[in-house]
Amino acid sequence: MSPAEILEVLQSEAPEVTWSTDGDGYHNQVEGVGAVFEGLNAVKRQQYVYRILNPYIADGRLHAVSIRTFTPAEKADA
């Protein structure tokens, strides 16, 4: 999957998060910023994103993905 295709999936499934993607179609980076991550630990945040992407990983369309998630306050401080 291209970064644009990943972005389309993420925006469709979780429009409350501001997503950005990058990569070469094999190694991909995903960043999400949203209040939905408030109060979630790192594992729960990863699970939130993987819940959306797992069907594409399982069928082989999506390979390596690196995920970074932030609350709006965390992103403002970064």
Residue pairs with C-beta under 8 A, 6 or more apart in sequence:
1 9
1 25
1 28
1 56
1 61
1 62
2 25
3 21
3 22
3 23
3 25
3 28
4 21
6 21
6 23
6 28
6 30
6 53
6 56
6 62
6 65
7 19
7 20
7 21
9 52
9 53
9 56
10 17
10 19
10 21
10 30
10 32
10 49
10 52
10 53
11 19
13 52
14 32
14 34
14 36
14 48
14 52
16 34
16 35
16 36
17 32
17 33
17 34
17 36
17 37
18 32
18 33
18 34
19 30
19 31
19 32
20 30
20 31
21 28
21 29
21 30
21 31
22 28
22 29
23 29
23 65
26 63
26 64
27 63
27 64
27 66
28 62
28 63
28 64
28 65
28 66
29 65
29 66
29 67
29 68
30 49
30 53
30 65
30 66
30 67
30 68
31 67
31 68
31 69
31 70
32 49
32 67
32 68
32 69
32 70
33 69
33 70
33 71
33 72
33 75
34 69
34 71
34 72
35 71
35 72
36 48
37 45
37 48
37 69
37 70
37 71
38 71
40 48
45 67
45 69
46 67
46 69
48 69
49 67
49 69
50 57
50 67
53 62
53 65
56 62
57 63
57 65
70 78
